[in-house]
């Protein structure tokens, strides 16, 4: 395997985001922008990854953890300065460096891998990823010599009208031969209206030295799109969700209306599962095969076994685990609970901090009262128990196997196996109570 490391530029403040949160920590489909960049670099084969951080450096490091190298760019003096800052972070420099931005979440591992493969196959000193756009916009333009080789990059703000007409643009992704990069990276000068050290100027320096500079044209120009403001964040979110939904449909998941299904990047779904409109699957959620997820269902950090039925309007909160063939029906909320095989919570119930065995039926309107205002407590409902409608279970409490709880009960003590529990006042009818209480009805009675 070719030896290369990755440097991810993640130091910018992101002023146009108008946020206290560093730009690269804003999320798309449940994952930060910079995490997408890291995942793509890892997937492409980068052996080590260095994150160049600046604004909100501590927040970024806390979010990303100790797995990576970090270089702090105290002053944001341009992309060239960022790479200069990163080089000392490596105890031993790799043969090649892959450089990319931390705000380009659509860039895939496959595309970065293809870039690296071309770089090594051509024995280039630098390969820049380019893309061809109908309108070059504010991107830097790729400049080529008479032989078609890359001789430099000119920023849009510094371009002539002729250069602005070029449609091949710079993505901000590069692969450098490290020993050659070291020969020119220190010579960068702020010869531009921003007073910054442009990494793009390295390419012109390499060309003047007769070094081999090539371009890898990204097959999907959408991959190079970056996030600079909330509008672009929304646009890229829509593109990412389409990509995620398409992936799962190709894996055998049916979506009645894909435009209204929202699946986070880390979610896993088994084949032959059906997702109806307005389904939200978030975080580290796993949905088994052969499930039916009805409209208005929201699942967060939960595991759903095979052949389960959810919804309509079910909410599975973090820590919920459903075994196979479980039903969590209309307007049911389940939090941090385990539901055994074949059990049913059909409608209008709240189940929190509860362990439910196999073959249990939970009647309509049942509540496990898990919170006493200070502490959370656990309810246990053992195999084949039947809980009647409108029941309150006040934990810590256990309902034994095959037991029945009568409708309308409030259970505060354990129920032994094979028992009937009734906890409600005896019914008392007071005849004539309405006539005595309400004179309107009394008058009608007299007539």
Secondary structure, DSSP 8 states (H G I E B T S, - for coil): ---EEEEEEE----GGG--SS-GGG-EETTEEHHHHHHHHHHHHT-S-EEEEE-TTHHHHHHHH-TTSEEEE-SS---HHHHHHHHHTT-SS--SEEEEEETT-TT--HHHHHHHHHHHHHTT-SEEEEEEE-SS-TTS-EEEE-TTS-EEEEE-GGG--HHHHT--EEEEEEEEEEHHHHHHHGGG----STT----TTHHHHHHHHTT--EEEEE-S-GGGG----SHHHHHHHHHHHHHHHHHHHHHTT-EETTGGGEEE-TT-EE-TT-EE-SSEEEESS-EE-TT-EE-TT-EEES-EE-TT-EE-SS-EE-TT-EE-TT-EEEET-EEES-EE-TT-EEEES-EEESEEE-TT-EE-TT-EE--B-SS-B--EEE-TT-EE-TT-EE-SSEEE-TT-EE-TT-EE-S-B-TT-EE--S------TTHHHHH-HHHHHHHH-
